[in-house]
Amino acid sequence: MLDLRLSFGVRIEELRNALKLTRAQLAEVLDVDARQIAAYELEGVWPSPEMASALKAAFGVELHDLYDLTPTRMIPRVSIEQRLEIRAQRRGARKRDMG
């Protein structure tokens, strides 16, 4: 089974990273708290229609691009704890590669 909400979060993270923005920077552009961006990316929270419109404008994409959940973007259902562990492992690997 695929988790569409987490897949959406991955998409938000991809678009944010493509613009080289931190969560805090994107939050500032959207006039929200960075925790709200983290909730989209990590917790599978869906944005309101107004926020979806603001996100699409911030990323410079069409609405259908924001929700591009094609099979290659979809991730298997994993718990939030598993997802956070995967991210922590990736960060650790990047730090080792850099240092």
JOJO-V714689 format. One record per backbone hydrogen bond with DSSP energy under -1.0 kcal/mol. CO is the residue of the C=O (numbers start at 1). NH is the residue of the N-H. If there is no record, write none. Layout:
# JOJO-V714689
co=CO nh=NH
co=CO nh=NH
This chain:
# JOJO-V714689
co=1 nh=77
co=3 nh=7
co=4 nh=8
co=5 nh=9
co=6 nh=10
co=7 nh=11
co=8 nh=12
co=9 nh=13
co=10 nh=14
co=11 nh=15
co=12 nh=16
co=13 nh=17
co=14 nh=18
co=15 nh=19
co=16 nh=21
co=17 nh=20
co=22 nh=26
co=23 nh=27
co=24 nh=28
co=25 nh=29
co=26 nh=30
co=27 nh=32
co=33 nh=36
co=34 nh=38
co=35 nh=39
co=36 nh=40
co=37 nh=41
co=38 nh=42
co=39 nh=43
co=39 nh=45
co=48 nh=52
co=49 nh=53
co=50 nh=54
co=51 nh=55
co=52 nh=56
co=53 nh=57
co=54 nh=58
co=55 nh=59
co=56 nh=60
co=56 nh=61
co=62 nh=66
co=63 nh=67
co=65 nh=68
co=67 nh=69
co=70 nh=73
co=70 nh=74
co=75 nh=3
co=79 nh=83
co=80 nh=84
co=81 nh=85
co=82 nh=86
co=83 nh=87
co=84 nh=88
co=85 nh=89
co=86 nh=90
co=87 nh=91
co=88 nh=92
co=89 nh=93
co=90 nh=94
co=91 nh=95
co=92 nh=96
co=93 nh=97
co=94 nh=98
co=95 nh=99
